[in-house]
């Protein structure tokens, strides 16, 4: 079984949650739905925003939305969190094998 870093798992869960949303979603609502703390998810959402995967909407009814019009891969998300090349993606030492990297690259998420 493939063991993926918790940050990457939560980032992918956040992206999937936002895909089904009809507008901005507050971080605390996402955290409650995917089962993590708001404080921890704020760090994840910040990295997704810096990577250009999500955007922030300010004001009443604000929250996070996906940056539409792009395709994100699971590997791209892992790279945004700095886990590729450090061996941390799998919780082991070394880098991703060529086959595993191809598998992660093939997981595409249309935004």
ChimeraX attribute file (.defattr): number of C-alpha atoms within 10 A of each C-alpha:
attribute: neighborCount
match mode: 1-to-1
recipient: residues
	/A:1	3
	/A:2	7
	/A:3	11
	/A:4	14
	/A:5	15
	/A:6	11
	/A:7	18
	/A:8	21
	/A:9	15
	/A:10	19
	/A:11	22
	/A:12	19
	/A:13	16
	/A:14	23
	/A:15	24
	/A:16	15
	/A:17	16
	/A:18	19
	/A:19	16
	/A:20	8
	/A:21	13
	/A:22	8
	/A:23	15
	/A:24	17
	/A:25	18
	/A:26	17
	/A:27	21
	/A:28	15
	/A:29	12
	/A:30	23
	/A:31	19
	/A:32	12
	/A:33	12
	/A:34	13
	/A:35	11
	/A:36	13
	/A:37	13
	/A:38	16
	/A:39	11
	/A:40	13
	/A:41	22
	/A:42	16
	/A:43	13
	/A:44	19
	/A:45	22
	/A:46	15
	/A:47	17
	/A:48	23
	/A:49	18
	/A:50	11
	/A:51	15
	/A:52	14
	/A:53	21
	/A:54	21
	/A:55	19
	/A:56	17
	/A:57	15
	/A:58	10
	/A:59	7
	/A:60	6
	/A:61	10
	/A:62	14
	/A:63	18
	/A:64	23
	/A:65	23
	/A:66	24
	/A:67	15
	/A:68	13
	/A:69	8
	/A:70	11
	/A:71	13
	/A:72	17
	/A:73	17
	/A:74	20
	/A:75	22
	/A:76	18
	/A:77	24
	/A:78	22
	/A:79	15
	/A:80	19
	/A:81	18
	/A:82	14
	/A:83	21
	/A:84	19
	/A:85	13
	/A:86	14
	/A:87	14
	/A:88	18
	/A:89	25
	/A:90	16
	/A:91	13
	/A:92	11
	/A:93	11
	/A:94	13
	/A:95	16
	/A:96	19
	/A:97	9
	/A:98	8
	/A:99	9
	/A:100	13
	/A:101	14
	/A:102	12
	/A:103	13
	/A:104	16
	/A:105	15
	/A:106	13
	/A:107	13
	/A:108	13
	/A:109	14
	/A:110	13
	/A:111	17
